[in-house]
Amino acid sequence: MLYQIGFSFQWQAVPQMLLGYKEILGMMFLGYALHWIPRSFKDEVANFLGAMPDLAKAFAISIILLIIFQVQTSKIVPFIYFDF
């Protein structure tokens, strides 16, 4: 099995994987990118969100939840080791 991982890697499957998981990889990239934003900018955003009216906060949270539900997969993905 280690030989197959190390020496029989199928590079033609990489574009297919990237297209199949583009939403998930995009969310992961966004999460990693948030780590590099300066703290001062994060503090300004936190102050802005804290000063928002409650109705606007509820609307923002509902939009975020809608995006998360759109990104999640609707079908059950089979366990990869069942393919061997």
N, C-alpha and C positions, 0 to 999 in steps of 0.2 A: 504494500500500500504506500509506503514512503517513496518507493521508486516511482510510482504513478504520480504522486504529488510533485516530486522534484524534477522528473525528467519527461513525463508525458502530459505536460500542461497544454491544454488546447487554447491557444491565443484567439482563435476565431470565435470562441464563446464569450469573450470579454465585451464586445459591443452589444451582444444580445442581453447580457446581464445588466449592462448600464442602461439600456433602453427599458428593460423590464422593471427596474427598481429606480427609475429616475426621480420619482417623488420622494422616496425614502432617502436616497443619496443627497438630494437637494436639501432636505430637512437636516440631515447630518452635517452637510457643509455649512448651513446657516448656523447650526449650533456651535461648530468649531470656530466660525468666523466671529461669533459674538464674544469669544474669549479674547480677541485681539482689539476690540473696541476700547478706547481709553476710558478709564474709570470716571472721569469728569463728564463724559457724554452719557454714560449709564446713569450717573446721579441726576443729570438734567432730565432725562427721560423719566426716571422714577418720580422726581418732583412734579413733572407735568402730569403724569398719570395719577398721582395722589391728589392733585388739584382739580381733576375732572369731576363733573357732577356724577351722581350715582347712575343716572339713566345712560349717560355716555359710557360709563364703565361697563354697564350691563351689555350695551350694544357692542363694545369692543371685545368683551369676553365671548359673546355669541358668534362674532365673526371668527375669532381664533378657534373656537370649537368647531365651527363649520369647516375651516381649513383642515383641522386635524382629522375630522371624519372623512373628508375627501381623500386624504392621503392614505388612510388605513386600507388594507386590502379587504376585499369583500369575499374572497374565496379562501378556503383553507389550503395552505401551501403544503404539499406532502414533504415528509421528512426526507432529506437528501440521501440518506444511507439506504433507503428502500430501493434506490435505483441500481445498486450494485448487485 
